[in-house]
Structures are given as structure tokens and as C-alpha cells.
Amino acid sequence: MQQCLAWGCDALGLDISAAQQQKLLDYLDLLQKWNRAYNLTAIRDPLAMVTRHLLDSLAVVPHLSGNDCLDIGTGAGLPGIPLAIALPGRQFHLLDSNGKKTRFLFQVKMELGLANITVCQARVETLATSRQYDVIVSRAFASLAAMVAGTRHLLAPGGCFLAMKGAWPQDELAAIEDQCVVLGVESLTVPGLDEQRHLVRLALRPS
């Protein structure tokens, strides 16, 4: 697992220290332990977890801007936990409505000493607008239209949405063209993964 992660970080061109890589692997250890009782992920093979969870999440790092990031529908902490480990100087807010998943995230935060993450159990629609975020990121959360409709009140002025997708989401892009400006649709190459990955970057149109 360690060699696979180190190779993947090099292939992504990321400067992830040995200590950070160990913390990423410690996160996977916790995920495997909790997964036996809580079924947090369908992926059971440790090497597949490195590729499909860690490297898939870390592929977003070069495209992440701003200081405050909201990860909606984070589930077992993806992509939020790997991003928080890789970018310790930024703040990550992990949101999920599922209690067993947020309990796991609190445990990860405590055991790994991740002071730059905040865990919140709530539905995104119910979050107050007292705090807004530079970036709102999602991984397999919902359609682009649902993401924008549910979170637009949480996006700071000048902020952007980052939606992690598989194949090019042409129909989803067409559905939000009256609400959003497409800043880019980046093709991501995840080391060891022979599947399509795209990152959609969106900004709200001026009202």
C-alpha cells in the first residue's frame, strides 16, 4: 500500500511528505476497521482503496483554490479527508446527513489529529448562510443541477463549485447553463485507474 501510494503521488506530481502519506494510510486503516461494522464503502481491497479513494481524491489538489472548502455528501470523508491531509494549511468542512458516517469522521479527526477539518451532520439544504465557502466540492454526490440548487446559498462571492464526475457530463452541464458559468471541465488521470474521470469547475452567474 505504501509503495502504491508513493508511486501515485509522484505520478500526480504532488509533494506529499512521508508523514502525510503515513497519515493517509492510517486513515485507510481506520476506514477498513469501521467498514466491517458500518459498511462505509463497498471497496474492500486495500490496494483498490489507495487507488479509488486516496489517489482519486488527491487528483483534485492542483485544481483546489481558496482557504475554506465544503465537502458535501462526504460519506466516509472523500475527498475531504485526503485533501485535508495533503493541504494542512486550509480548512475543510465535511458535511453528511448520515450519523454513522459522521461518527466515523469524528473518530478520524481525533485519532489523526486533523485540526483543519470540521465535521457536520446535517442536510445541505438546512445549513445556515452565516458561513460561506470559497470552494464547494462533491464526489458522486448528485447531479450538477441538484448540487447547485442545494448549495448556492453557501458559496462565497467569487467562489466556485468543484464536481468530481466520471464520464463527461454533457446533459448535466446543459441543465445548469442558465445558472452557472463553466470555468472548465478537466480530464483527470488517476494513477492505476483505467476509467474516465472529469472535474467540473463552475461559478454562479451574476443575478
N, CA and C of each residue as an Amber inpcrd file, in Angstrom:
protein
   621
   0.8300000  -1.2080000   0.0000000   0.0000000   0.0000000   0.0000000
   0.8670000   1.2610000   0.0000000   1.9270000   1.2300000   0.7950000
   2.7940000   2.3930000   0.9010000   3.4650000   2.7040000  -0.4330000
   3.9680000   1.6660000  -1.1090000   4.6130000   1.8600000  -2.4010000
   3.6230000   2.3560000  -3.4400000   2.4240000   1.8030000  -3.4100000
   1.3770000   2.2090000  -4.3570000   1.0200000   3.6780000  -4.1590000
   0.8930000   4.0970000  -2.9200000   0.5550000   5.4910000  -2.6210000
   1.6900000   6.4230000  -3.0340000   2.9330000   6.0660000  -2.6980000
   4.0840000   6.9040000  -3.0480000   4.2100000   7.0430000  -4.5640000
   4.0360000   5.9290000  -5.2820000   4.0900000   5.9680000  -6.7480000
   2.9880000   6.8520000  -7.3040000   1.7880000   6.7220000  -6.7390000
   0.6630000   7.5090000  -7.2180000   0.8490000   8.9940000  -6.9850000
   1.3640000   9.3620000  -5.8210000   1.6130000  10.7800000  -5.5330000
   2.6510000  11.3580000  -6.4890000   3.6900000  10.5770000  -6.7710000
   4.7070000  11.0140000  -7.7320000   4.0890000  11.1930000  -9.1210000
   3.2480000  10.2340000  -9.5150000   2.6210000  10.2990000 -10.8410000
   1.6970000  11.5080000 -10.9680000   1.0920000  11.9150000  -9.8640000
   0.2160000  13.0920000  -9.8620000   1.0020000  14.3950000  -9.7480000
   2.3080000  14.2750000  -9.4990000   3.1460000  15.4600000  -9.3560000
   2.9240000  16.1960000  -8.0520000   2.5230000  15.4640000  -7.0110000
   2.2080000  16.0850000  -5.7270000   3.3580000  15.9180000  -4.7420000
   3.6060000  16.9590000  -3.9830000   4.6500000  16.9260000  -2.9570000
   4.0010000  16.5450000  -1.6240000   3.8160000  15.2560000  -1.4380000
   3.1880000  14.7270000  -0.2270000   4.2790000  14.0700000   0.6140000
   4.5390000  14.5950000   1.8040000   5.6430000  14.0990000   2.6270000
   5.3840000  12.6780000   3.1090000   6.4290000  12.0380000   3.5930000
   6.2980000  10.6790000   4.1310000   5.3250000  10.6580000   5.3040000
   5.3670000  11.7000000   6.1440000   4.4550000  11.7720000   7.2920000
   3.0050000  11.9080000   6.8320000   2.7790000  12.7020000   5.8000000
   1.4250000  12.8480000   5.2600000   0.9510000  11.5400000   4.6290000
   1.8430000  10.8680000   3.9160000   1.4660000   9.5900000   3.3100000
   1.0990000   8.5740000   4.3910000   1.8380000   8.5780000   5.4900000
   1.5210000   7.6560000   6.5780000   0.1500000   7.9780000   7.1630000
  -0.1580000   9.2590000   7.2650000  -1.4530000   9.6640000   7.8010000
  -2.5840000   9.2280000   6.8630000  -2.3320000   9.2980000   5.5690000
  -3.3180000   8.8120000   4.5970000  -3.5570000   7.3160000   4.7550000
  -2.4820000   6.5670000   4.9770000  -2.6240000   5.1210000   5.1760000
  -3.2900000   4.8150000   6.5170000  -3.0140000   5.6160000   7.5410000
  -3.6870000   5.4500000   8.8290000  -5.1920000   5.6750000   8.6760000
  -5.5550000   6.6320000   7.8370000  -6.9700000   6.8710000   7.5480000
  -7.6060000   5.6310000   6.9130000  -6.9030000   5.0200000   5.9620000
  -7.4430000   3.8040000   5.3430000  -7.5570000   2.6690000   6.3530000
  -6.6200000   2.5710000   7.2760000  -6.6990000   1.5480000   8.3230000
  -7.9790000   1.7320000   9.1430000  -8.2580000   2.9660000   9.5230000
  -9.4820000   3.2460000  10.2810000 -10.7200000   2.9270000   9.4460000
 -10.6760000   3.2720000   8.1740000 -11.8070000   3.0060000   7.2900000
 -12.0650000   1.5100000   7.1790000 -11.0040000   0.7250000   7.0660000
 -11.1750000  -0.7280000   6.9850000 -11.7780000  -1.2910000   8.2760000
 -11.3010000  -0.7980000   9.4180000 -11.8150000  -1.2890000  10.7040000
 -13.2980000  -0.9550000  10.8780000 -13.6450000   0.2840000  10.6300000
 -15.0420000   0.7050000  10.7890000 -15.9440000   0.0940000   9.7230000
 -15.3830000  -0.2110000   8.5710000 -16.1760000  -0.7290000   7.4660000
 -16.7730000  -2.0960000   7.7830000 -16.1060000  -2.8270000   8.6500000
 -16.6100000  -4.1690000   9.0000000 -17.9680000  -4.0880000   9.6920000
 -18.1880000  -3.0280000  10.4540000 -19.4370000  -2.8900000  11.1970000
 -20.4120000  -1.8990000  10.5550000 -19.8660000  -0.8690000   9.9080000
 -20.7160000   0.2270000   9.4430000 -20.9150000   0.2830000   7.9320000
 -20.2170000  -0.5560000   7.1750000 -20.3890000  -0.6040000   5.7200000
 -20.2740000   0.7890000   5.0950000 -19.1400000   1.4310000   5.3210000
 -18.9240000   2.8020000   4.8470000 -18.5450000   2.8620000   3.3720000
 -17.9710000   1.7830000   2.8470000 -17.5720000   1.7440000   1.4420000
 -17.7040000   0.3210000   0.9220000 -18.0570000   0.2140000  -0.3540000
 -18.1730000  -1.1120000  -0.9790000 -16.8120000  -1.6610000  -1.3740000
 -15.8030000  -0.8120000  -1.3740000 -14.4480000  -1.2380000  -1.7600000
 -13.7570000  -1.8320000  -0.5370000 -13.3320000  -3.0760000  -0.6430000
 -12.7330000  -3.7860000   0.4900000 -11.2330000  -4.0150000   0.3370000
 -10.7820000  -4.1280000  -0.8980000  -9.3710000  -4.4220000  -1.1370000
  -8.5120000  -3.2020000  -0.8080000  -7.4780000  -3.3640000   0.0360000
  -6.6630000  -2.2190000   0.4530000  -5.9980000  -1.4760000  -0.6980000
  -5.4630000  -2.1930000  -1.6790000  -4.8220000  -1.5230000  -2.8090000
  -5.8350000  -0.7590000  -3.6500000  -7.0270000  -1.3340000  -3.7970000
  -8.0840000  -0.6260000  -4.5300000  -8.5010000   0.6280000  -3.7800000
  -8.4640000   0.5780000  -2.4480000  -8.7740000   1.7680000  -1.6610000
  -7.7570000   2.8770000  -1.8960000  -6.4830000   2.5030000  -2.0020000
  -5.4470000   3.5010000  -2.2820000  -5.7540000   4.2050000  -3.6000000
  -6.0810000   3.4260000  -4.6270000  -6.3400000   3.9970000  -5.9520000
  -7.6540000   4.7460000  -6.0080000  -8.7320000   4.0760000  -5.5830000
 -10.0810000   4.6140000  -5.7980000 -10.5030000   5.6400000  -4.7520000
  -9.8670000   5.6210000  -3.6040000 -10.2080000   6.5930000  -2.5670000
  -9.1290000   7.6760000  -2.4320000  -7.8920000   7.2710000  -2.1610000
  -6.8450000   8.2540000  -1.9040000  -6.4130000   8.9830000  -3.1770000
  -5.9390000   8.2440000  -4.1710000  -5.4120000   8.8910000  -5.3740000
  -6.5100000   9.5910000  -6.1670000  -7.6960000   9.0170000  -6.1910000
  -8.8230000   9.6490000  -6.8750000  -9.1210000  11.0110000  -6.2470000
  -9.0790000  11.0890000  -4.9210000  -9.3180000  12.3560000  -4.2240000
  -8.1600000  13.3290000  -4.4270000  -6.9320000  12.8390000  -4.3230000
  -5.7530000  13.7010000  -4.4260000  -5.5770000  14.2860000  -5.8220000
  -6.1800000  13.6820000  -6.8340000  -6.0790000  14.2060000  -8.1950000
  -6.6760000  15.6070000  -8.3100000  -7.4890000  15.9920000  -7.3270000
  -8.1460000  17.3020000  -7.3460000  -7.2260000  18.4070000  -6.8010000
  -6.1940000  18.0340000  -6.0600000  -5.3610000  19.0180000  -5.3510000
  -4.9020000  20.1830000  -6.2310000  -4.3830000  19.9490000  -7.4560000
  -3.8940000  21.0730000  -8.2550000  -4.9870000  22.0640000  -8.6590000
  -6.2540000  21.6600000  -8.5540000  -7.3620000  22.4930000  -9.0110000
  -8.0930000  23.1760000  -7.8540000  -7.6100000  22.9710000  -6.6490000
  -8.2870000  23.4930000  -5.4640000  -7.7090000  24.8570000  -5.0950000
  -8.5880000  25.8490000  -4.9610000  -8.1550000  27.1960000  -4.5810000
  -8.9450000  27.6360000  -3.3500000  -8.5590000  28.7760000  -2.7790000
  -9.2810000  29.2850000  -1.6200000  -8.8600000  28.5940000  -0.3360000
  -9.3270000  29.1290000   0.7650000  -8.9380000  28.6020000   2.0760000
 -10.0020000  27.7190000   2.7130000 -11.2740000  28.0600000   2.5030000
 -12.3680000  27.3250000   3.1380000 -13.0850000  26.4640000   2.1100000
 -13.0950000  25.1560000   2.3510000 -13.7010000  24.2100000   1.4120000
 -14.7910000  23.4220000   2.1130000 -15.9450000  23.3050000   1.4750000
 -17.0510000  22.4980000   1.9830000 -17.1800000  21.2530000   1.1140000
 -17.0740000  20.0780000   1.7370000 -17.2170000  18.7930000   1.0500000
 -18.6070000  18.2660000   1.3760000 -19.5070000  18.3090000   0.3920000
 -20.8970000  17.9240000   0.6340000 -21.1120000  16.4500000   0.2960000
 -21.9100000  15.7810000   1.1300000 -22.1210000  14.3480000   0.9390000
 -20.8190000  13.5920000   1.0390000 -20.0140000  13.9590000   2.0260000
 -18.6470000  13.4450000   2.1320000 -18.5770000  11.9430000   2.3990000
 -19.6460000  11.3780000   2.9810000 -19.6470000   9.9380000   3.2380000
 -18.5700000   9.5410000   4.2240000 -17.6400000   8.7100000   3.7730000
 -16.5330000   8.2690000   4.6240000 -15.3790000   9.2670000   4.6480000
 -15.6380000  10.4930000   4.1260000 -14.6110000  11.5270000   4.1550000
 -13.8930000  11.7300000   2.8490000 -14.6010000  11.4840000   1.7470000
 -13.9800000  11.5740000   0.4260000 -14.6770000  12.6240000  -0.4300000
 -13.9340000  13.5730000  -0.9490000 -12.4700000  13.6770000  -0.9580000
 -11.8770000  14.4550000   0.2290000 -12.7290000  14.8840000   1.1760000
 -12.3050000  15.8370000   2.1930000 -11.1240000  15.4280000   3.0530000
 -11.1180000  14.1810000   3.5470000 -10.0290000  13.7570000   4.4330000
  -8.6810000  13.7260000   3.6990000  -8.5690000  13.0660000   2.5400000
  -7.2800000  13.1050000   1.8370000  -6.8380000  14.5230000   1.4920000
  -7.7790000  15.3840000   1.1080000  -7.4200000  16.7630000   0.7780000
  -6.9300000  17.5090000   2.0110000  -7.5830000  17.2850000   3.1570000
  -7.1680000  17.9520000   4.3920000  -5.7810000  17.5070000   4.8390000
  -5.4660000  16.2420000   4.6270000  -4.1250000  15.7390000   4.9750000
  -3.0830000  16.3250000   4.0300000  -3.4260000  16.4100000   2.7520000
  -2.4750000  16.9200000   1.7630000  -2.2820000  18.4300000   1.8620000
  -3.3140000  19.1400000   2.3550000  -3.2890000  20.6080000   2.4010000
  -3.5960000  21.0780000   3.8240000  -2.6760000  20.8770000   4.7520000
  -2.9410000  21.1660000   6.1640000  -3.1540000  22.6490000   6.4720000
  -2.7830000  23.5260000   5.5520000  -2.9580000  24.9580000   5.7890000
  -4.3290000  25.4770000   5.4180000  -5.1950000  24.6020000   4.9070000
  -6.5390000  25.0180000   4.5040000  -7.5890000  24.3470000   5.3930000
  -8.7720000  24.9340000   5.4190000  -9.8540000  24.4380000   6.2630000
 -10.8500000  23.6300000   5.4280000 -11.2280000  22.4670000   5.9510000
 -12.1690000  21.5970000   5.2530000 -13.3550000  21.2800000   6.1660000
 -14.5420000  21.5140000   5.6530000 -15.7780000  21.2550000   6.3860000
 -16.4560000  20.0620000   5.7100000 -16.6280000  18.9880000   6.4720000
 -17.1470000  17.7340000   5.9340000 -18.5980000  17.5720000   6.3540000
 -19.4770000  17.5280000   5.3710000 -20.9180000  17.5090000   5.6320000
 -21.5360000  16.2050000   5.1580000 -22.3010000  15.5730000   6.0460000
 -23.0780000  14.3960000   5.6640000 -24.2610000  14.2830000   6.6160000
 -25.3750000  13.7800000   6.1200000 -26.5700000  13.6540000   6.9560000
 -26.6330000  12.3320000   7.7070000 -25.7070000  11.4080000   7.3880000
 -25.7170000  10.0670000   7.9640000 -24.9090000  10.0290000   9.2650000
 -25.5650000   9.6790000  10.3550000 -24.9260000   9.7040000  11.6650000
 -23.7530000   8.7520000  11.8050000 -23.8570000   7.5470000  11.2610000
 -22.7540000   6.5920000  11.4200000 -21.5160000   7.0700000  10.6570000
 -21.7320000   7.7630000   9.5540000 -20.5970000   8.2770000   8.7870000
 -19.9390000   9.4560000   9.5030000 -20.7500000  10.3430000  10.0750000
 -20.1470000  11.4790000  10.7790000 -19.4570000  11.0230000  12.0660000
 -19.9490000   9.9720000  12.6960000 -19.2510000   9.4340000  13.8780000
 -17.8690000   8.9130000  13.4810000 -17.8120000   8.2520000  12.3380000
 -16.5130000   7.7950000  11.8320000 -15.5890000   8.9740000  11.5680000
 -16.1210000  10.0290000  10.9800000 -15.2960000  11.2040000  10.6620000
 -14.7710000  11.8760000  11.9230000 -15.5850000  11.9470000  12.9670000
 -15.1150000  12.4980000  14.2410000 -13.9620000  11.6570000  14.7860000
 -14.0680000  10.3340000  14.6450000 -13.0040000   9.4490000  15.1170000
 -11.7120000   9.6780000  14.3300000 -11.8350000   9.8280000  13.0130000
 -10.6580000  10.1050000  12.1730000 -10.0190000  11.4180000  12.5890000
 -10.8340000  12.4450000  12.7620000 -10.3240000  13.7600000  13.1700000
  -9.5350000  13.6570000  14.4690000 -10.0780000  12.9050000  15.4370000
  -9.4450000  12.7880000  16.7450000  -8.1650000  11.9570000  16.6710000
  -8.2400000  10.7830000  16.0580000  -7.0930000   9.8740000  16.0610000
  -5.9290000  10.3830000  15.2070000  -6.2420000  11.0800000  14.1240000
  -5.1850000  11.5670000  13.2390000  -4.7810000  13.0040000  13.5520000
  -5.4760000  13.6300000  14.4970000  -5.1250000  14.9920000  14.8840000
  -5.3150000  15.9960000  13.7680000  -6.4230000  15.8880000  13.0580000
  -6.6760000  16.7670000  11.9140000  -7.4130000  18.0210000  12.3840000
  -6.6460000  19.0150000  12.7850000  -7.2330000  20.2440000  13.3250000
  -7.8920000  21.0900000  12.2460000  -7.6050000  20.7990000  10.9800000
  -8.1500000  21.6220000   9.9000000  -9.4240000  21.0580000   9.2880000
 -10.0740000  20.1040000   9.9790000 -11.3750000  19.6460000   9.4970000
 -12.4470000  19.9000000  10.5520000 -13.6370000  20.1880000  10.0610000
 -14.8360000  20.3430000  10.8800000 -15.8740000  19.3800000  10.3420000
 -16.4780000  18.5920000  11.2160000 -17.4710000  17.6000000  10.8090000
 -18.8590000  18.1100000  11.1660000 -19.7740000  18.0060000  10.2340000
 -21.1340000  18.4870000  10.4630000 -22.1390000  17.4530000   9.9640000
 -23.0660000  17.0540000  10.8420000 -24.1360000  16.1510000  10.4360000
 -25.3880000  16.9680000  10.1660000 -25.7390000  17.0880000   8.9030000
 -26.9130000  17.8650000   8.5050000 -27.1700000  17.6270000   7.0250000
 -28.3550000  17.9940000   6.5900000 -28.6420000  18.0450000   5.1590000
 -28.1720000  19.3960000   4.6450000 -27.6160000  19.4190000   3.4590000
 -27.0080000  20.6460000   2.9490000 -28.0140000  21.7820000   2.8600000
 -29.2770000  21.4530000   2.5840000 -30.2890000  22.4900000   2.4300000
 -30.5710000  23.2240000   3.7360000 -30.2450000  22.5790000   4.8630000
 -30.5800000  23.1790000   6.1560000 -29.4510000  24.0140000   6.7420000
 -28.2870000  24.0120000   6.1010000 -27.1700000  24.7890000   6.6330000
 -27.4680000  26.2800000   6.5340000 -27.1800000  27.0080000   7.6130000
 -27.3960000  28.4490000   7.6120000 -26.3550000  29.1350000   6.7390000
 -26.6960000  30.3300000   6.2690000 -25.7920000  31.0710000   5.4030000
 -24.8460000  31.9740000   6.1930000 -24.7740000  31.7580000   7.5100000
 -23.8790000  32.5970000   8.3130000 -22.4200000  32.3810000   7.9320000
 -22.1290000  31.2280000   7.3370000 -20.7730000  30.9600000   6.8430000
 -20.8490000  30.5530000   5.3880000 -19.9630000  31.1300000   4.5870000
 -19.8950000  30.7610000   3.1760000 -18.4920000  30.2580000   2.8590000
 -18.3750000  29.5620000   1.7390000 -17.1620000  28.8210000   1.4340000
 -16.5910000  29.2180000   0.0780000 -15.2570000  29.2300000   0.0140000
 -14.5700000  29.5620000  -1.2330000 -14.7810000  28.4880000  -2.2940000
 -14.8330000  27.2430000  -1.8450000 -14.9900000  26.0960000  -2.7460000
 -16.0090000  25.1390000  -2.1460000 -16.9110000  24.6620000  -2.9760000
 -17.8300000  23.5880000  -2.5870000 -17.5340000  22.4080000  -3.5070000
 -17.1120000  21.3020000  -2.9130000 -16.6820000  20.1420000  -3.6930000
 -17.6130000  18.9660000  -3.4350000 -17.8080000  18.1490000  -4.4590000
 -18.6160000  16.9380000  -4.2960000 -17.9930000  15.8060000  -5.1020000
 -18.1740000  14.6140000  -4.5780000 -17.6880000  13.4010000  -5.2480000
 -18.8520000  12.4150000  -5.2690000 -19.4120000  12.1860000  -6.4460000
 -20.5440000  11.2670000  -6.5810000 -21.6920000  11.6620000  -5.6560000
 -21.9470000  12.9650000  -5.5450000 -22.9900000  13.4530000  -4.6390000
 -24.3560000  13.4530000  -5.3050000 -24.4910000  14.1370000  -6.4110000
 -25.7720000  14.2790000  -7.0860000 -25.5040000  14.9010000  -8.4480000
 -26.5730000  15.2040000  -9.1640000 -26.4120000  15.8920000 -10.4390000
 -25.8980000  17.3050000 -10.1970000 -25.3350000  17.9040000 -11.2290000
 -24.8580000  19.2850000 -11.1080000 -25.9990000  20.2160000 -10.7240000
 -27.1770000  19.9990000 -11.3130000 -28.3290000  20.8520000 -11.0070000
 -28.7100000  20.7540000  -9.5340000 -28.7170000  19.5360000  -8.9980000
 -29.0570000  19.3470000  -7.5870000 -27.9870000  19.9420000  -6.6880000
 -26.7270000  19.8150000  -7.0790000 -25.6310000  20.3700000  -6.2900000
 -25.7480000  21.8910000  -6.2050000 -25.9680000  22.5310000  -7.3580000
 -26.0550000  23.9880000  -7.3880000 -27.2830000  24.4720000  -6.6300000
 -28.4230000  23.8160000  -6.8430000 -29.6570000  24.2370000  -6.1730000
 -29.5400000  24.1090000  -4.6600000 -28.8790000  23.0560000  -4.1860000
 -28.8080000  22.8030000  -2.7560000 -27.7620000  23.6030000  -2.0190000
 -26.7660000  24.1400000  -2.7540000 -25.6260000  24.7490000  -2.0610000
 -25.3060000  26.1760000  -2.4840000 -26.0510000  26.7350000  -3.4080000
 -25.6800000  28.0570000  -3.9230000 -25.6700000  29.1150000  -2.8240000
 -26.5060000  28.9330000  -1.7910000 -26.5490000  29.8970000  -0.6830000
 -25.2940000  29.8190000   0.1940000 -24.4830000  28.7790000  -0.0060000
 -23.2820000  28.5740000   0.8110000 -21.9950000  29.0020000   0.1110000
 -22.1030000  29.3810000  -1.1580000 -20.9100000  29.7290000  -1.9320000
 -20.5740000  31.2080000  -1.7360000 -19.3500000  31.4660000  -1.3300000
 -18.8950000  32.8420000  -1.1200000 -18.7920000  33.5730000  -2.4600000
 -18.9360000  34.9070000  -2.4570000 -18.7460000  35.6700000  -3.6980000
 -17.3750000  35.3670000  -4.3060000 -17.3720000  35.0800000  -5.5850000
 -16.1290000  34.7340000  -6.2660000 -15.7160000  33.2900000  -6.0980000
 -16.5020000  32.5070000  -5.3610000 -16.1710000  31.1050000  -5.1300000
 -16.5680000  30.2190000  -6.2890000 -16.2320000  28.9330000  -6.1960000
 -16.5550000  28.0110000  -7.2800000 -16.9870000  26.6500000  -6.7490000
 -17.7470000  25.9720000  -7.5800000 -18.1190000  24.5830000  -7.3390000
 -17.1030000  23.6820000  -8.0400000 -16.7310000  22.5810000  -7.3820000
 -15.9190000  21.5350000  -8.0000000 -16.6790000  20.2230000  -7.8890000
 -17.0830000  19.6820000  -9.0260000 -17.8440000  18.4320000  -9.0300000
 -17.0170000  17.3430000  -9.6910000 -16.7430000  16.2870000  -8.9410000
 -15.9780000  15.1590000  -9.4570000 -16.9340000  14.1960000 -10.1540000
 -16.6820000  13.9440000 -11.4260000 -17.5580000  13.1130000 -12.2410000
 -16.7520000  12.0240000 -12.9440000 -17.4660000  11.0490000 -13.4850000
 -16.8370000  10.0120000 -14.2870000 -16.7260000  10.4740000 -15.7270000
 -17.6860000  10.0340000 -16.5590000 -17.6930000  10.4500000 -17.9630000
 -18.0870000  11.9260000 -18.0710000 -17.7670000  12.5180000 -19.2170000
 -18.1050000  13.9250000 -19.4720000 -19.6060000  14.1230000 -19.2880000
 -20.0510000  14.9720000 -18.3750000 -21.4860000  15.0850000 -18.0310000
 -22.2220000  16.0880000 -18.9150000 -22.3290000  15.8030000 -20.1960000
 -22.8750000  16.7650000 -21.1500000 -24.2920000  17.1970000 -20.7900000
 -25.1710000  16.2430000 -20.4870000 -26.5580000  16.5830000 -20.1790000
 -26.6580000  17.3990000 -18.8970000 -25.8320000  17.0650000 -17.9060000
 -25.8490000  17.8110000 -16.6530000 -25.3720000  19.2430000 -16.8530000
 -24.3810000  19.4280000 -17.7040000 -23.8810000  20.7660000 -17.9920000
 -24.9520000  21.6070000 -18.6890000 -25.6800000  20.9880000 -19.6030000
 -26.7340000  21.7120000 -20.3100000 -27.8340000  22.1570000 -19.3620000
 -28.0760000  21.3690000 -18.3190000 -29.1660000  21.6630000 -17.3930000
 -28.8870000  22.8560000 -16.4850000 -27.6210000  23.2540000 -16.3560000
 -27.3010000  24.3480000 -15.4370000 -26.7100000  25.5670000 -16.1570000
 -26.7680000  25.5720000 -17.4890000 -26.0930000  26.6410000 -18.2200000
 -26.7190000  28.0170000 -17.9790000 -27.9920000  28.0650000 -17.5720000
 -28.6170000  29.3530000 -17.2980000 -28.2820000  29.8760000 -15.9040000
 -27.7400000  28.9980000 -15.0420000 -27.4120000  29.3920000 -13.6740000
 -25.9160000  29.5840000 -13.4440000 -25.1140000  28.8500000 -14.2060000
 -23.6720000  28.8050000 -13.9240000 -22.8310000  29.0870000 -15.1580000
 -21.6530000  29.6190000 -14.8910000 -20.6070000  29.7360000 -15.9010000
 -19.6730000  28.5430000 -15.7310000 -19.4220000  27.8310000 -16.8010000
 -18.4980000  26.6990000 -16.7500000 -17.0720000  27.2310000 -16.8650000
 -16.3210000  27.1360000 -15.7780000 -14.9450000  27.6090000 -15.7610000
 -14.0030000  26.6150000 -16.4340000 -14.4220000  25.3640000 -16.4530000
 -13.5990000  24.3450000 -17.0900000 -14.1070000  22.9600000 -16.7660000
 -13.8330000  22.0250000 -17.6440000 -14.0840000  20.6000000 -17.3890000
 -12.7570000  19.9000000 -17.6470000 -12.0990000  19.5390000 -16.5550000
 -10.7480000  18.9800000 -16.6540000 -10.7990000  17.4520000 -16.6780000
 -10.0620000  16.8630000 -17.5870000  -9.9040000  15.4110000 -17.6080000
  -8.8190000  15.0300000 -16.6060000  -9.1620000  14.2040000 -15.6390000
  -8.2190000  13.7940000 -14.6030000  -7.6890000  12.3940000 -14.9050000
  -6.3960000  12.2310000 -14.7110000  -5.7900000  10.9030000 -14.8290000
  -5.4280000  10.4280000 -13.4350000  -6.0900000   9.3780000 -12.9880000
  -5.8280000   8.8130000 -11.6710000  -4.8870000   7.6240000 -11.8400000
  -3.6900000   7.6730000 -11.2750000  -2.7290000   6.5820000 -11.4350000
  -3.3230000   5.2330000 -11.0290000  -3.1960000   4.2540000 -11.9110000
  -3.6820000   2.9140000 -11.6200000  -5.1520000   2.6940000 -11.9160000
  -5.8460000   3.7370000 -12.3890000  -7.2870000   3.6200000 -12.6350000
  -7.5610000   3.8230000 -14.1160000  -8.0690000   2.8000000 -14.7670000
  -8.3540000   2.8590000 -16.1960000  -9.8330000   3.1830000 -16.4070000
 -10.2390000   4.3290000 -15.9060000 -11.6220000   4.7800000 -16.0390000
 -11.6190000   6.2910000 -16.2530000 -12.6890000   6.7790000 -16.8690000
 -12.7900000   8.2130000 -17.0970000 -13.0300000   8.9540000 -15.7780000
 -12.3770000  10.0870000 -15.6380000 -12.5950000  10.9910000 -14.5150000
 -12.5540000  12.4280000 -15.0370000 -13.5260000  13.2160000 -14.6400000
 -13.5670000  14.6180000 -15.0190000 -13.8750000  15.4630000 -13.7960000
 -13.3160000  16.6610000 -13.7810000 -13.5880000  17.6250000 -12.7290000
 -14.2550000  18.8420000 -13.3570000 -15.4900000  19.1100000 -12.9360000
 -16.2540000  20.2460000 -13.4600000 -16.0960000  21.4250000 -12.5090000
 -15.6610000  22.5710000 -13.0480000 -15.4980000  23.7900000 -12.2650000
 -16.5560000  24.8040000 -12.7130000 -17.3570000  25.2580000 -11.7560000
 -18.4780000  26.1440000 -12.0510000 -18.4620000  27.3710000 -11.1680000
 -18.9630000  28.4800000 -11.7000000 -19.2190000  29.6790000 -10.9150000
 -20.6530000  30.1070000 -11.1650000 -21.2780000  30.7360000 -10.1690000
 -22.6410000  31.2220000 -10.3540000 -22.6610000  32.4110000 -11.3120000
 -23.6750000  32.4600000 -12.1570000 -23.8690000  33.6350000 -12.9950000
 -24.3440000  34.8030000 -12.1230000 -23.9170000  36.0100000 -12.4210000
 -24.4050000  37.1680000 -11.6590000 -25.9280000  37.2590000 -11.7520000
 -26.5540000  37.5350000 -10.6310000 -28.0230000  37.6080000 -10.6110000
 -28.5010000  38.9640000 -11.1050000
